[in-house]
Amino acid sequence: MQSAQIASNLMGTMAVLQFIAVIGMIPLCIRMGPAPAYRLVVILFAAAALSYAGLWYAGMNDNFSLLLLISALAGLGRGGINYVPWNTYTYIADVDEVITGQRREGIFAGIMTLTRKASQAGAVMFVGIVLQLSGFVSGQATQAPGVSHTILVILSIGTVCVLACGFLVSLRFKLNLHTHTVLREETVKMREANRVLPERITPEARLIVETLAGMPYENLWGNNNIGFLNRNKPAAPPLPNQRPALSPLTSTLKR
């Protein structure tokens, strides 16, 4: 077991590296796109979580240098993971506008805050229940042997499982600098005409807009049942299964 002072030093190192990671993620998201950048920091944080478990089972958990290195790696990963959702959040209202023809930033801000607070509260409650079932006694200096293993499993395996879910979701994320620029250009045209303009859109732009919106171009700009004001309109049909693939990384590098 480590002392509170060592734990404080490791947490301080992690906090400093988180700040550095946020600075580094700004150009990285622009260059690579949010999804590839997110997958990169997910791998870093997952490697750090598994490394903590590896040190424990290898009997090297008292090696402060290795703990410091792993904590620094975890700080880089965690800082990047925290940055990407707030980076992409600002673009979600733009995608919603091309679908509904409305600006609804306030709704998305409320949903994101609610989801964040609820997930944090749920995670704390879940961990507390699991620790209690493992025999953890609050305020007791020496805990049962099973408690340490439970904490280690939550820290490593539990963390990696959650990160894996985020990694898989990011594989379907197509929004980046290039696709967002095309989306905004087409949105301006729709806003000026107050309708979709299939006669003025190029095939490449149509593919990008439909991929981001998830529905045919003709059903955009309120021609669907998404949103309170459009709830009585017919639902948009699904996109055809046979469509050209849209690579977010390749589209970004073309710029």
VMD Tcl script that draws the C-alpha trace (Angstrom):
set ca {
  {0.00 0.00 0.00}
  {1.21 3.54 -0.77}
  {1.20 6.43 1.69}
  {-1.11 9.40 1.27}
  {1.88 11.58 0.38}
  {2.94 9.34 -2.52}
  {-0.64 9.13 -3.73}
  {-0.85 12.93 -3.61}
  {2.35 13.25 -5.66}
  {1.02 10.84 -8.28}
  {-2.28 12.69 -8.50}
  {-0.42 15.99 -8.83}
  {1.64 14.60 -11.69}
  {-1.49 13.36 -13.39}
  {-3.15 16.78 -13.03}
  {-0.17 18.60 -14.57}
  {-0.07 16.22 -17.53}
  {-3.81 16.62 -18.03}
  {-3.29 20.35 -18.55}
  {-0.50 19.68 -21.03}
  {-2.68 17.12 -22.84}
  {-5.47 19.68 -23.34}
  {-3.01 22.06 -24.96}
  {-1.72 19.31 -27.23}
  {-5.20 18.11 -28.17}
  {-6.15 21.43 -29.80}
  {-3.86 21.07 -32.86}
  {-4.25 17.28 -32.79}
  {-8.03 17.47 -33.20}
  {-7.62 19.97 -36.03}
  {-5.04 17.85 -37.81}
  {-6.39 14.34 -37.25}
  {-10.03 14.99 -36.42}
  {-11.76 14.43 -33.05}
  {-12.43 10.71 -33.48}
  {-8.85 9.56 -34.30}
  {-7.47 11.87 -31.61}
  {-9.94 10.43 -29.11}
  {-8.94 6.87 -29.96}
  {-5.29 7.78 -29.44}
  {-5.82 9.11 -25.90}
  {-8.17 6.21 -25.09}
  {-5.33 3.81 -25.88}
  {-2.95 5.85 -23.68}
  {-5.33 5.83 -20.72}
  {-6.19 2.14 -21.15}
  {-2.47 1.28 -21.25}
  {-1.94 3.22 -18.02}
  {-4.86 1.48 -16.29}
  {-3.58 -1.96 -17.26}
  {-0.04 -0.98 -16.26}
  {-1.21 -0.22 -12.71}
  {-2.60 -3.74 -12.50}
  {0.58 -5.17 -14.02}
  {2.74 -3.48 -11.40}
  {0.59 -4.87 -8.62}
  {0.65 -8.46 -9.80}
  {4.37 -8.23 -10.65}
  {5.14 -7.12 -7.09}
  {6.57 -3.79 -8.31}
  {3.89 -1.54 -6.89}
  {6.46 0.11 -4.59}
  {8.55 1.34 -7.53}
  {7.85 5.08 -7.38}
  {9.55 5.85 -10.71}
  {7.30 3.44 -12.61}
  {4.23 4.68 -10.78}
  {5.17 8.24 -11.69}
  {5.63 7.31 -15.34}
  {2.31 5.48 -15.51}
  {0.53 8.37 -13.76}
  {1.99 10.77 -16.32}
  {0.70 8.55 -19.12}
  {-2.70 8.39 -17.46}
  {-2.73 12.19 -17.16}
  {-2.10 12.60 -20.88}
  {-4.88 10.15 -21.70}
  {-7.39 11.56 -19.25}
  {-6.78 15.15 -20.29}
  {-7.38 14.27 -23.92}
  {-10.48 12.24 -23.12}
  {-11.96 15.17 -21.17}
  {-11.20 17.61 -23.99}
  {-12.70 15.81 -26.99}
  {-16.39 15.78 -25.88}
  {-16.33 19.52 -25.22}
  {-14.60 20.07 -28.54}
  {-17.23 18.17 -30.53}
  {-20.17 19.40 -28.44}
  {-20.04 22.83 -30.10}
  {-20.60 21.27 -33.53}
  {-23.60 19.14 -32.60}
  {-26.01 22.08 -32.82}
  {-24.83 22.68 -36.40}
  {-25.71 19.12 -37.38}
  {-29.06 19.48 -35.63}
  {-29.79 22.71 -37.51}
  {-29.44 21.09 -40.92}
  {-31.87 18.36 -39.76}
  {-34.51 20.47 -38.00}
  {-33.95 23.97 -39.41}
  {-33.71 25.24 -35.81}
  {-30.94 26.40 -33.47}
  {-31.22 24.37 -30.22}
  {-27.89 24.88 -28.43}
  {-29.60 25.22 -25.05}
  {-31.20 21.78 -25.31}
  {-27.87 20.11 -26.04}
  {-26.13 22.02 -23.25}
  {-28.75 20.80 -20.79}
  {-28.60 17.21 -22.01}
  {-24.81 17.12 -21.86}
  {-24.72 18.53 -18.33}
  {-27.46 16.15 -17.16}
  {-25.77 13.13 -18.74}
  {-22.39 14.06 -17.28}
  {-23.71 14.56 -13.75}
  {-25.91 11.46 -13.87}
  {-23.11 9.22 -15.18}
  {-20.70 10.47 -12.51}
  {-23.25 9.90 -9.77}
  {-24.09 6.46 -11.12}
  {-20.41 5.47 -11.30}
  {-19.78 6.58 -7.71}
  {-22.83 4.68 -6.49}
  {-21.87 1.54 -8.42}
  {-18.28 1.56 -7.12}
  {-19.52 2.10 -3.58}
  {-21.88 -0.87 -3.80}
  {-19.16 -3.13 -5.25}
  {-16.68 -2.12 -2.54}
  {-19.25 -2.76 0.16}
  {-19.93 -6.22 -1.23}
  {-16.18 -6.94 -1.26}
  {-15.96 -6.27 2.48}
  {-14.75 -2.67 2.51}
  {-15.18 -0.93 5.87}
  {-15.09 2.86 5.84}
  {-12.53 4.40 8.23}
  {-10.72 1.12 8.84}
  {-6.95 1.31 8.27}
  {-6.55 -2.36 7.32}
  {-9.02 -3.83 4.85}
  {-9.74 -7.42 3.86}
  {-7.48 -8.87 1.11}
  {-10.37 -9.04 -1.32}
  {-10.87 -5.28 -1.13}
  {-7.50 -4.53 -2.76}
  {-8.22 -6.92 -5.62}
  {-11.67 -5.42 -6.10}
  {-10.24 -1.91 -6.29}
  {-7.63 -3.10 -8.77}
  {-10.22 -4.78 -11.00}
  {-12.38 -1.64 -11.00}
  {-9.36 0.54 -11.77}
  {-8.05 -1.62 -14.61}
  {-10.65 -3.94 -16.13}
  {-13.62 -1.69 -15.39}
  {-11.86 1.33 -16.86}
  {-10.80 -0.54 -20.00}
  {-14.34 -1.83 -20.58}
  {-15.78 1.69 -20.46}
  {-12.99 3.00 -22.70}
  {-13.68 0.20 -25.18}
  {-17.29 1.37 -25.48}
  {-16.13 4.89 -26.28}
  {-13.56 3.57 -28.76}
  {-16.22 1.59 -30.66}
  {-18.60 4.56 -30.77}
  {-15.83 6.81 -32.13}
  {-15.43 4.51 -35.14}
  {-18.81 5.77 -36.41}
  {-18.02 9.44 -35.78}
  {-17.55 11.26 -39.12}
  {-17.44 14.91 -38.04}
  {-14.13 16.70 -38.58}
  {-12.83 20.03 -39.87}
  {-13.48 19.22 -43.54}
  {-16.92 17.65 -43.15}
  {-18.02 20.39 -40.76}
  {-16.95 23.09 -43.24}
  {-19.02 21.44 -45.99}
  {-21.97 21.10 -43.60}
  {-21.86 24.80 -42.67}
  {-21.70 25.86 -46.33}
  {-24.78 23.82 -47.17}
  {-26.58 25.05 -44.05}
  {-26.06 28.67 -45.09}
  {-27.61 27.91 -48.49}
  {-30.63 26.23 -46.84}
  {-31.05 29.07 -44.36}
  {-31.10 31.68 -47.11}
  {-33.60 29.72 -49.20}
  {-35.48 28.29 -46.19}
  {-35.56 24.91 -47.92}
  {-33.31 22.13 -49.16}
  {-31.60 22.79 -52.49}
  {-30.99 19.44 -54.21}
  {-30.39 21.23 -57.50}
  {-27.40 23.15 -56.09}
  {-25.53 20.52 -54.08}
  {-22.60 18.51 -55.40}
  {-22.50 14.70 -55.04}
  {-19.55 14.90 -52.62}
  {-21.28 17.51 -50.44}
  {-24.51 15.52 -50.53}
  {-22.69 12.41 -49.32}
  {-21.09 14.32 -46.44}
  {-24.30 16.04 -45.33}
  {-26.35 12.85 -45.49}
  {-23.69 10.91 -43.58}
  {-23.59 13.48 -40.78}
  {-27.38 13.92 -40.63}
  {-28.20 10.23 -41.00}
  {-31.07 10.76 -43.44}
  {-31.64 11.56 -47.14}
  {-30.93 15.11 -48.23}
  {-34.54 15.78 -49.28}
  {-35.70 15.13 -45.70}
  {-33.43 17.74 -44.12}
  {-34.31 21.25 -42.93}
  {-37.43 20.22 -41.03}
  {-38.81 17.72 -43.57}
  {-38.85 15.02 -40.87}
  {-40.39 14.40 -37.44}
  {-37.33 15.28 -35.34}
  {-37.90 18.05 -32.82}
  {-41.02 19.33 -31.08}
  {-42.10 21.64 -33.90}
  {-41.74 18.84 -36.49}
  {-43.28 16.05 -34.40}
  {-46.38 15.70 -36.61}
  {-44.48 15.42 -39.90}
  {-43.67 12.07 -41.57}
  {-40.49 10.34 -40.45}
  {-37.50 10.37 -42.77}
  {-36.66 7.08 -44.51}
  {-33.32 5.42 -43.69}
  {-30.29 5.94 -45.87}
  {-29.53 3.22 -48.46}
  {-27.20 0.49 -47.23}
  {-24.98 0.65 -50.32}
  {-23.21 4.00 -49.97}
  {-19.62 5.14 -50.56}
  {-17.53 5.07 -47.41}
  {-16.65 8.42 -45.85}
  {-13.26 8.42 -44.12}
  {-12.95 11.26 -41.57}
  {-9.15 11.08 -41.47}
  {-8.71 11.12 -45.24}
  {-11.13 13.99 -45.66}
  {-9.25 16.03 -43.08}
  {-5.83 15.39 -44.62}
  {-7.09 16.55 -48.02}
  {-7.21 20.05 -46.61}
}
mol new
graphics top color blue
foreach p $ca { graphics top sphere $p radius 0.5 }
foreach p [lrange $ca 0 end-1] q [lrange $ca 1 end] { graphics top cylinder $p $q radius 0.2 }
display resetview
